[in-house]
Amino acid sequence: MPDIIIEHQCPQCGAPAILKETDRLFSCEFCRVNSYLLQDGFFRYMLPNAAPKTKDLVFFPYWRFKGMLFSCVDSGIEHKFIDVSHQAVESRYFPNSLGLRSQALKLNFVTSEVSGYFLKPTFSFKKAMDIFQHRFKKSLPSPVFQQSHVGDTVSLIYSPFYKEEKMYDAVLNKALTTIPPDNFETASLPGGRPNWRTQFIPTLCPGCGWDLEGRRDALVLNCKNCNSVWRPTKDGFKQLKFSIMQTTDENVIYLPFWRIKADVRGITLNSYADLVRVANLPKAIQRNWEDKEFRFWSPAFKVRPRVFIRLGRSITLSQPMEKMQRELPDARIHPVTLPMKDAVESLTINLASFIKPQEDLFPLLKDIEIKPKSYVLVFIPFVEQHHEFIQPKLYLTLNKNQLSLASNL
């Protein structure tokens, strides 16, 4: 899946910069200032235009969704990666979607300095998402017991148009095939000048003032000076609870996972003993297992849907009990690229991946309620080998290509 490329300027010195859609940590090559990008709700972009300078541009909005879609059906869990767009204003005079433009063209952030009339979205993202899900449901065997979208990126992309005798696509300077009536005026639709700003916050540790560290697409930043982990928010950085699984292995990389304590209603899943029963594991239940609390586990990084399910299922069934420490390791740490809210969204799919028998329990999924109570970010060491990363104690393997290919998900 191609990256979306965004043209931008450094907020400190104004130098030009090129960003990927997933980039959050911005390091200017000229002034060396590090900033973290934040947007209220979702990012807003616009396509470039080739219109004559004298034209009054109208920017038509499209919802864009990119992420993983999981569906529970009779045969198991179906999954796919989707990248789709849909009108954010219902109109038969404009194209229904962006097609491949959002992937093929360089975008720009929408700022208050941009001239033009920006139409206000009147078709909610929820309605657009219902259309997406209905479209993909039609390709699935019935019944569909449960659907979840995980690791999603939601954005609003504005495409430029202008009107003469006809309505023109300002990207190509070509007239649209659908001709609006003579009395059609885009200015009569809700909209106006944009008033959104992309917020940039300095990446200084609130605890000690040191520079926070992370990859360009990191959703969590680390401070090795005061041994802390921070999540960016619109109100600044908020500290996260974290743990490190200890190891004596060498040549390791630490991969992040969300460990989630949750209340599960509709099925009994409070202890490790309950897990053995629900998953029908070939184990004789020991008395002390009733006292070992059950936790869901989810990757805190993006990978392909099939790998995401496998990792979440495997580590949840393992219920790691290894010793933990609270000191960031002097080793490579893979960035957190899947937020906590997406891990929560995946919990029902995680449960569906190991409950047995599926033919009896899948119809009950709609009545099962999972409410998260607390969570911890856990970094687990994987030994690097030639083609894969291995966690020997938990019997987990991950092909190196799965991490590199996930950078643009």
Secondary structure, DSSP 8 states (H G I E B T S, - for coil): ----EEEEE-TTT--EEEEETT--EEE-TTT--EEEEE-SSSEEEE------TTS--EEEEEEEEEEEEEEEETTEEEEEEEEEEEESS--SSS-SS-TTHHHHS-EEE--TT--SEEE---S-HHHHHHHHHHHHHTTS-S---EEEEEEEEEEEEEEEEEESSSEEETTTTEE-SS---TT--GGGSSEES-----EEEE-B-TTT--B-B--TT-SSEEETTTTEEEEEETTEEEE--EEEE----SSEEEEEEEEEEEEEESS--SBHHHHHHHTT-S----GGGGGSB--EEEESS---HHHHHHHHHHHHHH-----EESS--SSEE----S-HHHHHHTHHHHHHHH-S-HHHHGGGGGG-EEEEEEEEEEEEEEEE-SSEEEETTTTEEEEHHHHHHGGG-
